[in-house]
């Protein structure tokens, strides 16, 4: 008996809750299609030469990301142009890169976005000779190093020289790298060399302190910043490199691009926040040209601003990222995307299912009241002994069926009420039968 009751309950629960459970599973599957995959634990950044500022900054990023168990693989390159090519490659040769402003990146920008600019990169023009030069046009006819192929320096240098009408003989343009160009300038093999680099660069430090080498102060710096919007005017103050020897000996007005953090558009959103937090830690203190908290910045960008980066600049890290470890916050954020539609589906669904279940249980009880009422009405209309005996037999059948009903404990009272009502009709029939035979 108990096994039969248990089977009946199982069928009842399955019939009632089964469709709701099936709908919940389908809803869960549909919602899961919109859940972002977990962020990767390894990303690749492409920088510049191993002795350059990009590579040095990438090493700092690597150490910061390692705290959150993210491996940042650093790959050196010839410079910004090569970095853009790596990012734009279909094979995904890199996820993140340092890119110098002014590298004409729009040609490959379809799948690339900017996470922000991180510091100023001045254009340094060093030259030999006793005369003071303050215009790029003064370099016409000289031997000039403009940066190696694939570098951002070369792109900007050639553009600015063309602006000044310098693009052919008798000017000789050299493609030497930074170190080789500095050595050639110091040795007399070059008359001038253009560099775009951080003031912390060892090459620049050597040239700033070298005898016979001068740094050009741009007389028309403001004009360049109006013509080329990626450029800014910055001042190298007297003595800021070395106060003891007063280097530089006078203020120098420079024009500067910015170093940009550029990523593939499919970079995981959670990593965008993490990378920008690292950028704040590395660049937020400022330097010779940057004010504190000026960078990272959504200004001076080479590519369209990443949507998640834009949110970060407006509101900072999410609430969960501020109060939970990276992986815990990421997990919860992913699950929220899943749980919100599921809860929205299940809440009304499971508000409906319990009443449906209650109705199904009660219907097994209440449906017998029609039969009991029919027996009662027939007994009132026809009180012959034969008909009363038939009515009593019908009531016995009903009672036998009712005794077979199994109900959960909360509904047992209603079942007992049904039995009481059967006995009331039975008593009425027995009395009628006694009267009919007397």
C-alpha positions in Angstrom: 0.0 0.0 0.0 2.7 2.4 1.0 4.6 1.7 -2.2 1.5 2.4 -4.3 1.0 5.7 -2.4 4.6 6.6 -3.0 4.3 5.9 -6.7 1.1 7.9 -6.9 2.9 10.9 -5.2 5.8 10.6 -7.6 3.5 10.7 -10.6 1.6 13.6 -9.2 4.8 15.6 -8.6 6.2 14.7 -12.0 3.0 15.6 -13.7 2.7 18.9 -11.9 6.3 20.1 -11.5 7.8 18.3 -14.5 6.6 20.9 -17.1 7.8 23.7 -14.9 11.2 22.0 -14.5 11.4 21.5 -18.2 10.6 25.2 -18.9 13.3 26.2 -16.3 15.9 24.0 -18.0 15.1 25.5 -21.4 15.2 29.0 -20.0 18.6 28.2 -18.3 20.0 26.9 -21.6 18.8 30.0 -23.5 20.2 32.4 -20.9 23.5 30.5 -20.9 24.0 31.4 -24.6 24.4 35.0 -23.5 26.9 34.4 -20.7 30.4 35.6 -21.4 33.0 32.9 -21.3 35.5 33.1 -18.4 38.3 35.4 -19.1 41.5 33.8 -20.4 44.4 33.3 -18.0 47.0 34.3 -20.6 47.2 37.3 -23.0 49.9 38.6 -25.3 51.2 42.2 -25.4 53.4 43.4 -28.3 55.7 46.3 -27.4 58.8 47.7 -29.0 62.5 46.9 -28.6 63.6 45.2 -25.4 65.6 48.2 -24.4 62.7 50.6 -24.9 60.1 52.2 -22.7 57.2 50.1 -24.0 58.9 46.9 -23.1 59.8 48.2 -19.6 56.2 49.3 -18.9 54.9 45.9 -20.1 57.1 44.2 -17.5 55.4 46.3 -14.8 52.0 45.4 -16.2 53.0 41.7 -16.2 53.9 41.8 -12.5 50.6 43.5 -11.6 48.5 41.1 -13.6 50.3 38.2 -12.1 48.7 39.1 -8.8 45.4 38.1 -10.3 46.8 35.0 -11.8 46.8 36.4 -15.4 49.9 35.7 -17.4 51.0 38.6 -19.7 53.4 37.3 -22.4 55.6 40.1 -23.7 56.7 40.1 -27.4 59.1 42.7 -28.6 58.8 44.4 -32.0 60.2 47.1 -34.3 57.5 49.5 -33.0 54.0 50.7 -33.4 53.4 49.9 -37.0 54.4 46.2 -36.5 52.3 46.2 -33.3 49.2 47.2 -35.3 49.9 44.6 -37.9 50.1 41.9 -35.2 46.8 43.0 -33.5 45.0 43.2 -36.9 46.2 39.8 -38.0 43.4 37.2 -38.3 45.5 34.7 -36.4 45.5 37.0 -33.4 49.3 37.3 -32.9 48.6 39.7 -30.0 45.8 40.8 -27.7 47.2 44.1 -26.5 49.8 46.6 -27.7 51.5 49.9 -27.1 50.8 52.1 -30.1 52.2 55.6 -30.6 49.8 58.3 -31.6 50.1 59.5 -35.2 50.9 56.1 -36.8 48.0 56.4 -39.3 46.3 53.4 -37.8 42.9 54.0 -39.3 43.7 51.7 -42.2 43.6 48.7 -39.9 41.2 49.8 -37.2 38.2 47.6 -38.0 38.8 45.1 -35.2 40.9 47.3 -32.9 39.9 49.6 -30.0 41.8 51.8 -27.6 41.8 51.3 -23.9 43.3 54.8 -23.4 46.4 56.8 -23.7 49.0 56.3 -20.9 51.7 58.9 -21.2 53.3 61.6 -23.4 55.9 60.6 -25.9 57.7 63.8 -27.0 59.4 64.2 -30.4 63.1 64.7 -29.6 65.2 66.3 -32.3 68.9 66.2 -31.6 71.5 67.8 -33.9 75.1 68.6 -34.2 76.7 72.0 -34.9 77.3 75.3 -33.4 74.1 77.0 -34.7 70.8 76.8 -32.8 68.0 75.2 -34.8 64.4 75.7 -33.8 62.5 74.6 -36.9 62.3 71.3 -38.7 62.7 73.2 -42.0 66.3 74.0 -40.8 67.1 70.3 -41.3 66.8 70.4 -45.1 69.9 69.0 -46.9 71.2 67.2 -43.8 71.7 63.6 -42.9 68.8 62.7 -40.6 67.8 59.5 -38.8 64.0 59.2 -38.9 63.5 55.8 -37.2 63.6 52.2 -38.4 61.0 50.6 -40.6 57.9 49.5 -38.6 58.4 52.1 -35.9 55.9 54.9 -35.0 58.8 57.3 -34.9 59.4 56.9 -38.6 55.8 57.5 -39.5 55.5 60.7 -37.6 59.0 62.0 -38.5 58.3 61.6 -42.2 54.9 63.2 -41.9 56.4 66.3 -40.1 59.3 66.6 -42.4 57.0 66.5 -45.4 55.0 69.3 -43.8 58.2 71.3 -43.9 59.0 70.4 -47.5 61.7 67.9 -46.7 61.3 64.7 -48.6 64.0 64.2 -51.1 67.6 65.1 -52.2 69.8 66.6 -51.0 68.4 65.5 -47.6 69.5 62.0 -46.7 67.1 60.0 -44.5 68.4 57.1 -42.5 66.4 54.1 -41.1 68.8 53.4 -38.2 67.3 52.1 -34.9 67.5 54.3 -31.8 70.8 53.0 -30.5 72.5 53.0 -33.8 71.2 56.5 -34.7 72.5 57.9 -31.4 75.9 56.4 -31.9 76.0 57.7 -35.5 75.1 61.2 -34.3 77.7 61.1 -31.6 80.3 59.8 -34.0 79.5 62.4 -36.7 77.9 60.0 -39.2 74.6 62.0 -38.9 73.7 65.6 -38.6 70.4 65.1 -36.8 68.2 62.3 -35.4 64.5 62.2 -34.5 63.2 60.1 -31.7 59.8 59.6 -30.1 60.4 58.1 -26.7 60.0 58.5 -23.0 62.4 60.9 -21.3 63.6 57.9 -19.2 65.0 56.3 -22.3 68.7 55.5 -21.9 69.4 56.7 -25.4 67.9 60.1 -24.7 69.7 60.4 -21.4 73.0 59.8 -23.2 72.3 62.4 -25.9 71.0 65.0 -23.4 74.3 64.8 -21.5 76.6 64.5 -24.6 78.9 67.4 -25.5 78.4 68.9 -28.9 74.8 67.5 -29.2 71.9 69.9 -28.9 68.1 69.4 -28.4 65.8 71.4 -30.7 63.2 73.6 -29.0 60.2 73.9 -31.4 59.5 77.5 -32.2 56.2 76.6 -33.9 55.0 73.9 -31.5 51.5 75.4 -31.2 51.0 75.2 -34.9 51.9 71.5 -35.1 49.3 70.7 -32.3 46.6 72.5 -34.3 47.5 70.8 -37.6 47.9 67.3 -36.1 45.4 66.8 -33.3 47.3 63.8 -31.9 50.1 66.1 -30.9 50.3 68.1 -27.6 52.7 70.9 -26.5 54.9 70.0 -23.6 57.8 71.8 -21.8 61.1 70.2 -20.8 62.1 72.5 -18.0 65.6 73.7 -17.3 67.6 71.3 -15.1 64.8 68.7 -14.9 67.0 65.9 -16.2 69.9 66.7 -13.9 69.8 69.7 -11.5 73.5 69.3 -10.5 74.8 69.8 -14.1 71.7 71.8 -15.2 70.5 69.6 -18.0 68.9 70.8 -20.1 70.5 74.2 -19.7 67.4 76.0 -20.9 63.6 75.3 -21.2 62.8 73.4 -24.4 59.4 73.4 -26.0 58.5 70.0 -27.5 55.6 68.4 -29.3 54.4 65.1 -28.1 52.3 62.2 -29.2 50.9 59.8 -26.6 51.4 56.1 -26.0 48.1 54.3 -26.5 47.0 51.0 -25.1 45.3 49.3 -28.1 43.5 45.9 -27.9 41.6 43.6 -30.2 37.9 44.3 -30.0 37.3 40.8 -28.7 39.4 41.3 -25.6 37.4 40.0 -22.6 35.6 42.8 -20.8 36.8 41.7 -17.4 40.4 42.0 -18.6 39.8 45.6 -19.8 39.1 46.6 -16.2 42.1 44.7 -14.9 44.5 46.2 -17.5 43.3 49.8 -16.9 43.7 49.3 -13.1 47.3 48.2 -13.9 47.7 51.3 -16.1 46.5 53.5 -13.2 49.1 51.9 -10.9 51.9 52.3 -13.4 51.2 55.7 -14.9 48.9 57.4 -12.4 51.7 59.1 -10.4 52.8 61.1 -13.4 56.3 61.9 -14.6 58.3 64.8 -16.2 55.5 65.8 -18.5 52.4 64.2 -17.0 50.5 65.5 -14.0 49.4 63.1 -11.3 46.3 61.1 -12.3 46.4 62.6 -15.8 46.8 59.1 -17.3 45.5 56.7 -18.3 43.1 58.9 -20.2 40.3 58.5 -22.8 41.9 61.5 -24.7 44.5 61.6 -27.5 43.4 58.2 -28.9 44.6 56.5 -32.0 41.6 54.1 -32.2 37.9 54.3 -31.1 37.5 54.0 -27.3 36.6 50.5 -26.2 33.0 50.4 -24.7 34.1 48.8 -21.5 37.0 51.2 -21.1 34.6 54.1 -21.5 32.5 52.7 -18.7 35.6 52.3 -16.6 36.6 56.0 -17.1 33.1 57.1 -16.1 32.4 54.9 -13.1 35.6 53.1 -12.3 35.7 49.4 -11.4 32.4 47.7 -10.8 31.1 47.2 -7.2 32.1 43.6 -7.2 35.6 44.3 -8.6 36.1 46.8 -5.7 35.1 44.3 -3.0 36.0 40.9 -4.3 39.1 39.2 -5.8 39.2 39.3 -9.6 38.1 35.8 -10.3 35.3 35.8 -7.7 34.0 39.1 -9.1 34.2 37.8 -12.6 32.3 34.6 -11.7 29.5 36.5 -9.9 29.2 39.0 -12.8 28.9 36.1 -15.3 26.3 34.3 -13.2 24.2 37.5 -12.7 23.7 37.5 -16.5 22.5 34.0 -16.2 20.4 34.2 -13.0 18.4 37.4 -13.7 16.4 35.9 -16.6 16.2 32.6 -14.8 14.7 34.2 -11.6 12.4 36.3 -13.8 11.1 33.1 -15.3 11.0 30.9 -12.3 9.4 33.4 -9.9 6.1 33.6 -11.6 6.3 29.9 -12.7 6.7 28.6 -9.2 4.0 31.0 -7.9 1.7 29.2 -10.3 2.8 25.6 -9.8 1.9 25.2 -6.1 -1.7 26.3 -6.6 -1.9 23.9 -9.6 -0.6 21.1 -7.5 -3.1 21.9 -4.7 -6.0 22.0 -7.3 -4.9 18.6 -8.7 -4.9 17.0 -5.2 -8.2 18.6 -4.2 -9.9 17.6 -7.5 -9.4 14.0 -6.6 -11.5 14.6 -3.5 -14.0 17.2 -4.7 -15.1 15.3 -7.8 -16.9 12.7 -5.6 -19.2 15.3 -4.2 -21.2 15.3 -7.5 -21.8 11.6 -7.2 -22.7 11.8 -3.5 -25.1 14.6 -4.2 -26.7 12.7 -7.0 -27.3 9.7 -4.7 -28.8 12.0 -2.1 -31.2 13.6 -4.5 -32.3 10.3 -6.0 -33.0 9.0 -2.5 -35.3 12.0 -1.9 -37.2 11.4 -5.1 -37.6 7.6 -5.0 -38.0 5.9 -1.6 -39.0 2.4 -2.8 -37.0 -0.3 -1.0 -35.6 -1.6 -4.3 -34.4 1.9 -5.4 -33.1 2.7 -1.9 -31.1 -0.5 -2.0 -29.7 0.5 -5.4 -28.7 3.9 -4.0 -27.0 2.3 -1.0 -25.0 0.1 -3.4 -24.0 3.1 -5.3 -22.9 4.9 -2.1 -20.9 1.8 -1.1 -19.1 1.9 -4.5 -18.3 5.6 -4.0 -17.0 4.9 -0.4 -14.8 2.1 -1.7 -13.3 4.4 -4.3 -12.8 7.2 -1.8 -11.0 4.8 0.5 -8.5 4.3 -2.2 -7.6 8.0 -2.5 -4.1 8.9 -1.2 -3.4 12.5 -0.4 -0.5 14.4 1.2 -0.9 15.1 4.9 -1.9 18.8 4.5 -5.0 17.7 2.5 -6.0 14.8 4.8 -8.6 16.9 6.6 -10.5 17.4 3.4 -10.5 13.7 2.7 -11.9 13.0 6.1 -14.6 15.7 5.5 -15.6 13.8 2.4 -15.9 10.5 4.4 -18.0 12.3 7.0 -20.3 13.5 4.3 -20.6 10.0 2.8 -21.6 8.8 6.3 -24.2 11.5 6.6 -25.8 10.4 3.3 -25.5 6.7 4.4 -27.3 7.5 7.7 -30.1 9.2 5.7 -30.4 6.2 3.4 -30.5 3.7 6.3 -33.2 5.7 8.0 -35.2 5.9 4.7 -34.9 2.1 4.3 -36.1 1.4 7.8 -39.2 3.7 7.2 -39.8 1.9 3.8 -39.9 -1.5 5.4 -41.9 -0.7 8.5 
